[in-house]
Amino acid sequence: MAEADSFDPGVLDRLKQLQDKYAAMGQDLTSYLDGLLHADFPTYWDYIKLDTLLSLQQPVTPFPDEQIFVMYHQITELYFKLSLLEIEQIHAETDIDAATFLERVNRVNRYFENLVRSFDIMVHGLDHEQFLKFRMSLLPSSGFQSVQYRLIEIACTSLDRLVHRELRDEQADYTFDQVDSLFDVLYWRRGASELASGEPTLTLKQFEKKYREHIVQFGEERYYTNLRRKWLSLDPEHQTKELKDALRTLDELVNVHWPLSHYRSAVRHLQKDPIDIAATGGTNWQQYLPPRFQTLLFFPELWTEQEQAEWGKSWVMAHFAHK
């Protein structure tokens, strides 16, 4: 058996640190070392729960491309979770500096850049005929029901920016006590109205039954610390051009490029002359997805009046003008 003085000094130092750590908690280091001695080496597949992950694709029809549809939406939700993780860390820092703010916003931007680029999977990576068949087995579920996307919106800006367009000016000075009531006039609720009657769809009813309380609570938690308020509360010298540009990029990615990627997919799969095919949840995608109808901006202070008036126009020109 090796003598103590034959150990690398670094090993002995770490053992001493571990002993101090466990002693401070009233624990015996030897017991923990015994556990380490008998524990097996971790594997990649166990660490990321690979077998479980690959078992989560449960299509409801025999069409092969439905698995693509399921997996892509699961990937999307994981990217949303990554984005919320970054925004949560911005929220948690009471005196965040510009450099840290910038780093975390840039991370969110990279996640959404990947999402936007990857959406061609939904445009060109699904067999059109298979999609039109298996989609009918998904009723009334819809990507509209992604609660994480709603939380990203609420974490990024104040709720007055997310209500119906015509109500934003009058709600600009809303108070903490009004968060609950503002839920009923959030912009996306019109996107889940019946095309003919204007009544809430089953999609919306299901979503609100499951998530309304959680969304309202989240809105209250982010009342003082959403990204817009964080930006506005920075000292002028910390409102750097780099951070401003990153927030503008975030605005465009979430509120222009992402919804218009969906619109592009809807046009390919659901638009049919002379009528349009309804989305699986009955959502009014023709009026809900194009940014020009919603004019959603998380950070209106960072955009000129002309830029706001032409919100989303450059993307549409780039992708549809040639058609």
C-alpha positions as CSV (number, residue, x, y, z in Angstrom):
1,M,0.0,0.0,0.0
2,A,1.3,3.4,-0.9
3,E,2.6,5.6,1.9
4,A,1.0,9.0,2.3
5,D,4.1,10.8,1.2
6,S,4.0,8.9,-2.1
7,F,0.7,10.5,-3.2
8,D,0.7,13.4,-5.5
9,P,0.5,16.6,-3.4
10,G,-2.5,17.6,-5.4
11,V,-4.4,14.4,-4.5
12,L,-3.6,15.0,-0.8
13,D,-4.8,18.6,-1.0
14,R,-8.1,17.6,-2.5
15,L,-8.6,14.9,0.1
16,K,-8.0,17.5,2.8
17,Q,-10.5,19.8,1.1
18,L,-13.1,17.0,0.8
19,Q,-12.6,16.1,4.5
20,D,-13.2,19.7,5.5
21,K,-16.3,19.9,3.3
22,Y,-17.9,16.8,4.7
23,A,-16.8,17.6,8.3
24,A,-18.6,20.9,8.0
25,M,-21.8,19.0,7.2
26,G,-21.3,16.5,10.0
27,Q,-20.5,13.8,7.4
28,D,-17.8,11.1,7.3
29,L,-15.5,11.4,4.3
30,T,-14.6,7.7,4.5
31,S,-18.2,6.6,3.9
32,Y,-18.4,8.8,0.8
33,L,-15.1,7.3,-0.5
34,D,-16.5,3.9,0.0
35,G,-19.5,4.8,-2.1
36,L,-17.1,6.2,-4.8
37,L,-15.1,3.0,-4.7
38,H,-18.0,0.8,-5.4
39,A,-19.8,3.0,-7.9
40,D,-19.6,2.1,-11.6
41,F,-18.1,4.4,-14.2
42,P,-20.8,6.6,-15.8
43,T,-21.6,6.0,-19.5
44,Y,-22.7,8.5,-22.1
45,W,-26.0,6.7,-22.7
46,D,-26.9,6.5,-19.0
47,Y,-25.8,10.1,-18.4
48,I,-28.1,11.6,-21.1
49,K,-30.8,8.9,-20.6
50,L,-30.5,7.9,-24.2
51,D,-32.7,4.9,-24.1
52,T,-35.5,6.9,-22.5
53,L,-35.0,9.8,-24.9
54,L,-35.3,7.5,-27.9
55,S,-38.4,5.9,-26.5
56,L,-40.3,9.2,-26.3
57,Q,-41.4,9.2,-30.0
58,Q,-44.9,7.7,-29.9
59,P,-46.6,8.4,-33.2
60,V,-50.3,7.7,-33.4
61,T,-50.5,6.8,-37.1
62,P,-48.5,4.3,-39.2
63,F,-47.1,7.1,-41.5
64,P,-43.3,7.1,-41.1
65,D,-42.9,10.9,-41.4
66,E,-45.0,11.4,-38.3
67,Q,-41.9,10.5,-36.3
68,I,-40.1,13.4,-38.0
69,F,-42.9,15.7,-36.9
70,V,-42.8,14.4,-33.3
71,M,-39.0,14.6,-33.0
72,Y,-38.7,18.0,-34.4
73,H,-41.2,19.4,-32.0
74,Q,-39.4,17.7,-29.1
75,I,-36.1,19.3,-30.3
76,T,-37.8,22.7,-30.4
77,E,-39.0,22.4,-26.8
78,L,-35.5,21.5,-25.7
79,Y,-34.2,24.7,-27.4
80,F,-37.0,26.6,-25.6
81,K,-35.8,25.2,-22.3
82,L,-32.2,26.2,-23.1
83,S,-33.5,29.7,-23.8
84,L,-35.5,30.0,-20.6
85,L,-32.4,28.8,-18.6
86,E,-30.4,31.7,-20.0
87,I,-33.1,34.2,-19.4
88,E,-33.7,32.9,-15.9
89,Q,-30.0,33.6,-15.0
90,I,-30.5,37.2,-16.3
91,H,-33.6,37.5,-14.2
92,A,-31.8,36.2,-11.1
93,E,-28.9,38.7,-11.2
94,T,-30.0,41.9,-9.3
95,D,-27.1,44.0,-10.5
96,I,-26.3,42.4,-13.9
97,D,-23.5,44.1,-15.9
98,A,-23.6,44.7,-19.6
99,A,-21.1,42.0,-20.4
100,T,-23.0,39.2,-18.6
101,F,-26.3,40.5,-20.1
102,L,-24.8,40.4,-23.6
103,E,-23.3,36.9,-23.2
104,R,-26.6,35.4,-22.1
105,V,-28.7,37.2,-24.8
106,N,-26.2,36.0,-27.4
107,R,-26.7,32.4,-26.2
108,V,-30.5,32.7,-26.6
109,N,-30.0,34.2,-30.0
110,R,-27.8,31.2,-31.0
111,Y,-30.6,28.8,-29.9
112,F,-33.2,30.7,-32.0
113,E,-30.9,30.9,-35.0
114,N,-30.6,27.2,-34.9
115,L,-34.3,26.8,-34.6
116,V,-35.0,29.2,-37.5
117,R,-32.4,27.5,-39.8
118,S,-33.8,24.0,-38.9
119,F,-37.4,24.8,-39.7
120,D,-36.8,23.8,-43.3
121,I,-37.3,20.3,-41.9
122,M,-40.9,21.2,-41.5
123,V,-41.1,22.9,-44.8
124,H,-39.3,20.4,-47.0
125,G,-38.5,17.5,-44.7
126,L,-42.1,16.1,-44.5
127,D,-43.9,14.2,-47.2
128,H,-46.8,16.5,-48.1
129,E,-49.3,13.8,-48.6
130,Q,-48.3,11.9,-45.4
131,F,-48.5,15.1,-43.4
132,L,-52.0,16.0,-44.6
133,K,-53.2,12.5,-43.5
134,F,-51.5,12.1,-40.1
135,R,-52.2,15.7,-39.0
136,M,-55.9,14.8,-38.8
137,S,-55.1,12.3,-36.1
138,L,-53.6,15.1,-33.9
139,L,-56.7,17.1,-33.5
140,P,-57.0,19.4,-31.5
141,S,-53.4,19.5,-30.4
142,S,-51.3,22.3,-31.9
143,G,-47.9,23.9,-31.6
144,F,-49.9,26.9,-30.4
145,Q,-50.0,25.0,-27.1
146,S,-46.3,25.4,-26.4
147,V,-46.3,26.9,-22.9
148,Q,-42.5,27.4,-23.0
149,Y,-42.8,29.7,-26.0
150,R,-45.4,31.8,-24.1
151,L,-43.0,31.9,-21.1
152,I,-40.1,33.1,-23.3
153,E,-42.3,36.0,-24.6
154,I,-43.3,37.0,-21.0
155,A,-39.7,36.7,-19.8
156,C,-38.5,39.0,-22.6
157,T,-40.8,41.9,-22.3
158,S,-43.5,43.7,-20.3
159,L,-47.1,42.4,-20.7
160,D,-48.3,45.6,-22.3
161,R,-46.3,44.6,-25.3
162,L,-48.1,41.2,-25.5
163,V,-51.7,42.3,-25.4
164,H,-53.8,42.9,-28.4
165,R,-52.3,45.6,-30.6
166,E,-55.0,48.2,-30.1
167,L,-54.7,47.9,-26.3
168,R,-50.9,48.4,-25.9
169,D,-50.9,52.2,-25.4
170,E,-53.6,52.1,-22.8
171,Q,-51.9,49.3,-20.9
172,A,-48.4,50.8,-21.0
173,D,-48.6,51.7,-17.3
174,Y,-50.2,48.5,-16.0
175,T,-49.5,47.6,-12.4
176,F,-48.5,44.3,-10.8
177,D,-52.1,43.8,-9.6
178,Q,-53.3,43.9,-13.2
179,V,-51.2,41.0,-14.5
180,D,-54.0,38.4,-14.0
181,S,-56.5,40.5,-15.9
182,L,-54.1,41.1,-18.8
183,F,-54.0,37.4,-19.5
184,D,-57.5,37.7,-21.1
185,V,-56.3,40.1,-23.7
186,L,-52.9,38.6,-24.6
187,Y,-52.5,38.7,-28.4
188,W,-52.2,35.0,-29.1
189,R,-55.7,34.3,-27.8
190,R,-57.2,35.6,-31.0
191,G,-54.9,33.2,-32.9
192,A,-56.9,30.3,-31.3
193,S,-60.3,31.5,-32.2
194,E,-62.7,29.6,-34.5
195,L,-62.3,30.8,-38.1
196,A,-66.1,31.1,-38.5
197,S,-67.5,32.0,-35.1
198,G,-64.6,33.7,-33.4
199,E,-65.2,31.6,-30.3
200,P,-62.3,30.0,-28.4
201,T,-61.2,26.7,-29.9
202,L,-60.9,23.5,-27.9
203,T,-57.1,24.0,-28.4
204,L,-57.3,27.3,-26.5
205,K,-59.6,25.9,-23.8
206,Q,-57.3,22.9,-23.2
207,F,-54.3,25.2,-23.0
208,E,-55.8,27.7,-20.6
209,K,-57.2,25.0,-18.3
210,K,-53.7,23.5,-17.9
211,Y,-51.5,26.5,-18.0
212,R,-53.4,29.7,-17.2
213,E,-52.4,29.8,-13.5
214,H,-48.8,29.0,-14.3
215,I,-48.5,31.7,-16.9
216,V,-50.1,34.3,-14.7
217,Q,-47.7,33.4,-11.8
218,F,-44.8,33.6,-14.2
219,G,-45.9,37.0,-15.4
220,E,-46.0,38.2,-11.8
221,E,-42.5,36.8,-11.2
222,R,-41.2,38.6,-14.2
223,Y,-43.0,41.9,-13.7
224,Y,-39.9,43.7,-12.4
225,T,-37.2,41.5,-14.1
226,N,-38.2,40.8,-17.7
227,L,-35.5,41.6,-20.2
228,R,-37.1,44.9,-21.3
229,R,-37.2,46.2,-17.8
230,K,-33.6,45.0,-17.2
231,W,-32.5,46.9,-20.3
232,L,-34.3,50.1,-19.3
233,S,-33.0,49.9,-15.8
234,L,-29.3,49.8,-16.9
235,D,-27.3,52.9,-16.4
236,P,-26.8,54.7,-19.8
237,E,-23.1,53.8,-19.9
238,H,-24.1,50.1,-19.7
239,Q,-26.6,50.3,-22.5
240,T,-23.9,49.4,-25.0
241,K,-24.3,49.2,-28.8
242,E,-23.4,45.5,-28.6
243,L,-26.1,44.8,-26.1
244,K,-28.6,46.9,-28.0
245,D,-27.8,45.0,-31.3
246,A,-28.1,41.7,-29.5
247,L,-31.6,42.6,-28.1
248,R,-32.7,43.8,-31.6
249,T,-31.5,40.4,-33.0
250,L,-33.5,38.6,-30.3
251,D,-36.6,40.7,-31.2
252,E,-36.3,39.8,-34.9
253,L,-35.5,36.1,-34.3
254,V,-38.4,35.5,-31.9
255,N,-41.0,37.9,-33.4
256,V,-40.2,37.8,-37.1
257,H,-38.0,34.9,-38.3
258,W,-39.6,32.2,-36.0
259,P,-43.3,32.9,-36.7
260,L,-42.6,33.5,-40.4
261,S,-40.8,30.1,-40.6
262,H,-44.0,28.6,-39.4
263,Y,-46.0,30.7,-41.9
264,R,-43.8,29.4,-44.7
265,S,-44.5,25.9,-43.6
266,A,-48.2,26.6,-43.4
267,V,-48.2,28.1,-46.9
268,R,-46.6,24.9,-48.3
269,H,-48.8,22.4,-46.5
270,L,-52.0,24.1,-45.6
271,Q,-52.6,26.8,-48.3
272,K,-55.0,25.5,-51.0
273,D,-56.5,27.6,-53.7
274,P,-59.2,28.8,-53.4
275,I,-59.5,28.0,-49.7
276,D,-57.0,27.5,-47.0
277,I,-56.9,24.3,-44.9
278,A,-57.4,24.9,-41.2
279,A,-54.5,24.2,-38.8
280,T,-54.9,21.2,-36.6
281,G,-56.1,23.2,-33.6
282,G,-58.4,25.3,-35.7
283,T,-56.1,28.2,-35.2
284,N,-56.4,31.2,-37.5
285,W,-52.8,30.9,-38.8
286,Q,-53.4,33.3,-41.7
287,Q,-54.0,36.2,-39.3
288,Y,-51.9,34.9,-36.4
289,L,-48.5,34.1,-37.9
290,P,-47.6,37.1,-40.1
291,P,-45.8,39.7,-37.9
292,R,-47.4,42.6,-39.7
293,F,-50.7,41.8,-38.1
294,Q,-49.4,41.5,-34.6
295,T,-46.4,43.9,-34.8
296,L,-44.9,42.3,-31.7
297,L,-41.7,43.9,-30.5
298,F,-40.1,43.1,-27.1
299,F,-38.0,46.3,-27.1
300,P,-39.9,49.1,-29.0
301,E,-37.4,51.6,-27.7
302,L,-34.7,50.1,-29.9
303,W,-36.6,50.5,-33.2
304,T,-37.5,53.5,-35.3
305,E,-41.1,54.2,-36.2
306,Q,-40.3,53.2,-39.8
307,E,-38.8,50.0,-38.7
308,Q,-41.8,49.2,-36.6
309,A,-44.2,50.1,-39.5
310,E,-42.3,47.7,-41.8
311,W,-42.0,45.0,-39.2
312,G,-41.3,41.7,-40.9
313,K,-41.5,43.1,-44.4
314,S,-37.9,42.4,-45.4
315,W,-38.2,38.7,-44.5
316,V,-41.4,38.4,-46.5
317,M,-39.8,40.1,-49.5
318,A,-36.8,37.8,-49.3
319,H,-38.8,34.6,-49.1
320,F,-42.0,35.2,-51.1
321,A,-41.3,38.1,-53.5
322,H,-39.9,35.8,-56.1
323,K,-43.0,33.6,-56.1
